[in-house]
Amino acid sequence: MHLSIICRIIGMLLMIFSLTMAVPAVLSIVFGDGALLAFVWAFTLTFCSGLLLWVGNLKKRQELSIRDGFLVVSLFWTVLGLFGALPFYLAESPGLSISESVFESISGLTTTGATVITGLDELPISILFYRQFLQWLGGIGIIVIAVAILPILGIGGMQLYRAETPGPVKDNKLTPRITGTAKVLFLMYLALTGVCALAYWLAGMSIFDAISHSFSTVAIGGFSTHDASMGYFQSPLILIICSAFMLFAGMSFTIHFHVWRARSVKQYFRDSETKFYLSVIGIAILTISIYLFFSGTYNLNESIVHGIFHTVSVATTAGFGAEDFSIWPSFLPVAVIMLSFMGGCAGSTGGGMKAVRVMLVAKQGMREMNQLIHPNAVIPLKIGAHRVEAKVVSAVWSFVGVYMISFIIITLAMMACGLDSLTAFSATAAAINNMGPGLGEVAASYRSVSDTGKWILCYAMLLGRLEIFTLLVLLMPAFWRR
């Protein structure tokens, strides 16, 4: 374990992160919203802390091991969540406690979108922008962005990329070098954000709202600058635009890259995971829209628009809202929450277990049933034309098992904190799937949750964002042995 190198990396990344407070500070000066000192102090504390860690280990130059990579990723997200909370805590408005500030910061960085803030429409504009910007940075994965800079320091970065990139496609590089891969991902992400902002502006949003919501849409984060979220705009066109970009951002950026390079959308329909992802969401949209209409909840047009928007929003784990789906009739609220367990595709900005894992589990279940019918048959498990190795299937089942066990334990812990069973279930699902809004007491805000509950949910958000094992592996005694 190279602790001095790890401290040096954390220091460098903290100094880089401190720069994200510059734009909100400029906005605070321009609009005179009274939050400038909060950002100045937050920048100073973050930058100086990073500088001390970096300078103190400046002469250390060694290659990172895989264990170092996991520790850097876990430590950095934790440290970043703490330092990212400073503007929320130091600003007079929204006036959050330490627990609430850390919760809001981690929720933003993990692109969860759960909030403890009410009265968003009256918040300083710099604070609103900072919340949205946190989600945008979290969406691409700050480690993946920063890894393009690490070679300047003479430090290898592939271990960080493996630890950060989500899903079973961790070794599927877009370019031969990790720096090239990080740059390609960032440029694609930036371009998609720009197109999304333009579409929102043309649909009627202000420039500020268009940019802010493009950050949280492409990041599949769900933060908004208004308490009513997307419902504030009272525009079916904006809801459809939002749905389209959420659906697109929920697909693998590897597939987007291949589509761009081949100049052909056929790549989307050749990818098994993308087809499965679109099929599940399509069936869910159809079911929910029909039920909303025939239950008399909305008229036909509203049923279609809200069926599409809320299904895509929760299924991709964005968590935007236009109506309170927690009061929808019958099974719909719980059914919508359950969609978040699948989430987006591997290599996307979405949360959840990822579509490819759910698809593999479904295929394996079908294979086992066919094996019972034909016990002597050799039935391979395939994704497309490719046979899936037994170790991959084993890894997926292990992930799903640990994921569900973690979900059960955290749900019970939230009930021990005083939440009713429905609220505890939905809050845990929303946190570990990085989805945001829940049911019951947490349908609109998490402010009523106890401080202990907030810290537990912070852990759940990090657990989901780092794909469970990245964080849990640190608890293994073998990890710390030489």
Secondary structure, 3 states (H helix, E strand, C coil): CCHHHHHHHHHHHHHHHHHHHHHHHHHHHHHCCCCHHHHHHHHHHHHHHHHHHHHCCCCCCCCCCHHHHHHHHHHHHHHHHHHHCHHHHHCCCCCCCHHHHHHHHHHHHCCCCCCCCCCHHHCCHHHHHHHHHHHHHHHHCHHHHHCCCHHHHCCCCHHHHHHHCCCCCCCCCCCCCHHHHHHHHHHHHHHHHHHHHHHHHHCCCCHHHHHHHHHHHHCCCCCCCCCCHHHHHCCHHHHHHHHHHHHHHCCCHHHHHHHHHHCCCHHHHHCHHHHHHHHHHHHHHHHHHHHHHHCCCCCHHHHHHHHHHHHHHHHCCCCCCCCCHHHCCCCHHHHHHHHCCCCCCCCCCCCCCCHHHHHHHHHHHHHHHHHHHCCCCCCCCEECCEECCHHHHHHHHHHHHHHHHHHHHHHHHHHHCCCCHHHHHHHHHHHHCCCCCCCHHHCCCCCCCCHHHHHHHHHHHHHHHCCCHHHHHHHCHHHHCC
